[in-house]
Amino acid sequence: MKLSFLTYNTLFNSGLENIEDILDIIKPDIICLQEVDTAEKNLSRMSKFGYELAGYENSFIRLGIIYGIVTYYNKNIFKIKRHRWSIKKKGVDFLDVFYNVINIILRTGRQKSFLLSDLVHLKTNKEVTVCNTHLLVFGSNVLKMKHIEHLLKSLKLKKRQRFIISGDFNYFPYKRKGLEQLFLKYGLLEATKDINQTVKFSGKKIISTFSLIQRLLIKLLHRVLRNLKVDYIFYKGVELEDTKRIEVRFSDHYPIISVFKV
């Protein structure tokens, strides 16, 4: 069987409001979204396209609206077995606290989020575990790798387990090899290795969504980095057939679609 999988940071729900344009291009079996308005009415909008909600987790509040990560599945192809919240780490991590304060000051306000969903294919009864991810905007790559490793270590993935992790890692372009090696340590390969850019800060509508401080940081970042990649898909237990970037501009991120053989 084949499995099509999409990850997309929607930029404060903008991408979800225009999701029909993406579904006209391709209709994925599984969809992982970040920065989605988690109000019940908004989450239910995907039902008219044949998708069921696997689960969601709140990440941050902006202008009175709660945003989070959301996972959907095509109800004609999969059924949900269970979904789980992020695996919490016991104790106080002062590096976590420090960067959480920085994110609050800069009004990004995000906490790290992992959402796990166990899905079962209706025809073959094959199971796949999906992890939707959104990591801190401002935080060191060392901290982000620490969060990822804690998750992977806690999951205790079996050798032949089908597992896909995707989302907005907010991983800055240094120590890139370290990220790849971390996933390899747990038997995961990158599906997005041939995509060099997943973020583009352009267009008045997109830029206007950010605060003044964020706009200044974006200008500085854009001068240093022309091609910025922060969205990833990693996998194990399935075979990659193709990955591509969908050329739509409803967000500062591009939707990324991968097709796997299961």
C-alpha positions in Angstrom: 0.0 0.0 0.0 1.0 3.6 -0.5 0.7 6.4 2.1 0.7 10.1 1.4 1.7 12.4 4.2 1.6 16.2 4.5 3.2 18.6 7.0 2.4 22.3 7.0 2.9 25.2 9.4 -0.2 27.2 8.6 0.9 30.7 10.0 -1.8 31.4 12.5 -4.4 29.3 10.7 -4.1 31.0 7.3 -3.0 27.8 5.6 -6.0 25.9 7.0 -8.4 28.6 5.9 -7.1 28.0 2.4 -6.6 24.2 2.6 -9.0 23.6 -0.3 -6.5 25.0 -2.7 -3.9 22.5 -1.5 -6.4 19.6 -1.5 -7.2 20.4 -5.2 -3.5 19.6 -5.9 -3.2 16.5 -3.7 -5.3 14.8 -1.1 -3.0 13.3 1.5 -3.9 10.3 3.6 -2.5 11.9 6.8 -2.1 15.7 7.5 0.0 17.2 10.3 -0.5 20.9 10.8 1.1 23.5 13.1 -0.2 26.9 14.3 -3.8 26.0 13.9 -6.7 27.7 15.8 -7.9 24.9 18.0 -11.4 26.1 18.5 -13.8 23.3 17.9 -15.6 25.0 15.0 -12.3 25.6 13.2 -11.0 22.0 13.8 -14.2 20.6 12.3 -13.7 22.4 8.9 -11.7 19.4 7.6 -14.7 17.0 7.9 -16.3 18.3 4.7 -13.2 17.1 2.8 -13.4 13.6 4.3 -10.9 14.0 7.2 -11.3 13.0 10.8 -9.4 14.6 13.7 -6.8 12.3 15.2 -5.9 14.7 17.9 -4.6 18.1 18.8 -2.4 19.8 21.4 -2.4 23.5 22.3 0.9 25.3 22.0 0.4 29.1 22.5 -2.0 32.0 22.8 -1.9 35.0 20.4 -4.4 37.8 20.5 -6.8 35.8 22.6 -6.7 32.8 20.1 -5.3 29.4 21.2 -3.1 27.8 18.5 -1.7 24.3 18.5 -0.7 21.3 16.4 -3.3 19.1 14.8 -3.3 15.8 13.0 -6.0 14.6 10.6 -6.5 11.4 8.7 -8.6 10.3 5.7 -11.4 8.4 7.3 -11.9 6.2 4.2 -8.3 4.9 4.5 -7.4 5.0 8.2 -8.9 4.7 11.6 -7.5 6.0 14.8 -6.3 3.6 17.4 -5.2 6.2 20.0 -3.5 9.5 20.3 -1.1 10.7 23.0 0.1 14.0 24.2 3.7 14.9 24.3 5.9 12.9 26.6 6.7 15.1 29.6 10.2 15.2 31.1 10.4 15.1 34.9 12.2 17.8 36.8 13.2 21.4 35.9 15.5 22.0 33.0 17.0 25.5 33.3 17.8 25.7 29.6 14.2 25.1 28.9 13.1 27.8 31.3 15.6 30.3 29.9 14.5 29.9 26.3 10.8 29.9 27.3 11.3 33.3 28.9 13.1 34.5 25.7 10.2 33.3 23.6 7.7 35.1 25.8 9.7 38.4 25.7 9.9 38.2 21.9 6.1 37.3 21.8 6.5 34.0 20.1 5.1 32.4 23.2 5.5 28.8 22.0 6.2 25.7 24.0 7.6 22.6 22.5 4.8 20.3 21.3 4.8 16.6 20.2 1.5 14.9 19.3 1.5 11.1 18.7 -1.2 9.3 16.8 -1.4 5.6 16.2 -3.4 4.9 12.9 -4.6 1.7 11.4 -5.0 1.1 7.7 -8.5 -0.1 7.0 -7.8 -2.6 4.2 -4.5 -4.1 5.4 -4.8 -3.5 9.2 -1.2 -2.2 9.1 -0.4 0.3 11.9 1.7 3.5 11.6 2.6 5.9 14.4 2.7 9.6 13.4 4.4 12.3 15.5 3.4 16.0 14.8 6.0 18.4 16.0 6.4 22.1 16.7 9.6 23.2 18.6 10.5 26.5 20.1 11.2 29.4 17.7 14.1 30.9 19.7 16.2 28.2 21.3 19.5 26.6 20.6 19.8 23.6 18.3 21.3 21.7 21.2 18.1 22.2 23.2 15.9 21.1 20.3 18.0 18.0 19.8 17.7 17.3 23.5 13.9 17.5 23.2 13.9 15.2 20.2 16.2 12.6 21.8 14.1 12.6 24.9 11.0 11.8 22.8 12.7 9.1 20.7 14.3 7.5 23.7 10.9 7.5 25.6 9.1 5.9 22.7 11.3 2.8 22.6 10.6 2.2 19.0 10.8 -1.4 17.8 13.1 -2.4 14.9 10.3 -2.8 12.3 7.9 -0.3 13.7 6.3 2.1 11.2 7.0 5.6 12.4 6.9 9.1 10.8 7.8 12.3 12.6 7.3 15.6 11.0 6.7 19.3 11.5 8.3 22.6 12.2 11.5 21.9 14.1 12.7 25.5 14.0 16.1 24.0 13.6 18.6 26.7 12.6 21.2 25.9 9.8 24.1 24.9 11.9 25.1 21.5 13.2 22.8 20.1 10.5 24.7 16.8 10.4 24.1 16.4 14.2 20.3 16.4 13.6 20.6 13.7 10.9 22.9 11.6 13.1 20.5 11.8 16.0 17.7 10.4 14.0 20.0 7.7 12.4 20.8 6.6 16.0 17.1 5.7 16.4 16.9 4.2 12.9 15.1 7.1 11.1 15.9 8.5 7.7 15.1 12.0 6.3 12.4 12.2 3.7 13.1 15.9 3.1 16.8 15.8 2.4 16.5 17.0 -1.2 14.4 20.1 -0.2 16.6 23.1 0.6 14.1 25.7 1.5 10.8 25.4 3.4 10.3 29.0 4.6 10.0 32.2 2.7 9.4 35.6 4.4 7.7 37.6 1.6 4.4 39.2 0.8 2.7 42.0 2.8 0.0 39.8 4.1 2.5 37.3 5.5 4.8 39.9 7.0 2.0 41.8 8.6 1.1 38.9 10.9 4.4 39.3 12.8 5.2 41.8 15.6 7.6 44.7 15.1 10.4 42.8 16.9 9.8 39.7 14.9 9.9 41.7 11.6 13.2 43.2 12.5 14.6 39.7 13.3 13.2 38.4 10.0 15.0 41.1 8.1 18.2 40.3 9.8 17.8 36.6 9.2 16.9 37.1 5.6 20.1 39.0 5.0 22.2 36.1 6.4 20.1 33.2 5.0 18.4 33.1 1.7 17.3 29.5 1.9 15.9 28.6 5.3 14.8 25.1 6.1 13.0 24.3 9.4 10.4 21.8 8.3 11.3 18.1 8.2 9.9 14.6 7.8 11.8 11.6 9.2 10.7 8.0 8.9 11.4 4.3 9.7 9.6 1.0 8.8 8.3 2.4 5.5 9.9 3.0 2.1 10.1 6.5 0.7 8.9 7.0 -2.9 8.8 10.8 -3.3 8.9 14.1 -1.5 8.1 17.5 -2.9 7.3 21.1 -1.8 3.8 22.4 -2.8 4.1 25.9 -4.3 1.4 27.8 -2.5 1.8 31.0 -0.5 -0.8 31.1 2.3 2.0 30.9 5.0 5.6 31.7 5.5 6.1 28.0 5.3 5.5 25.7 2.3 3.5 22.5 2.6 5.7 19.4 2.3 4.3 16.1 0.9 5.9 12.7 1.1 4.7 9.4 -0.4 5.7 6.1 1.3 5.3 2.5 0.4 4.1 0.5 3.5 
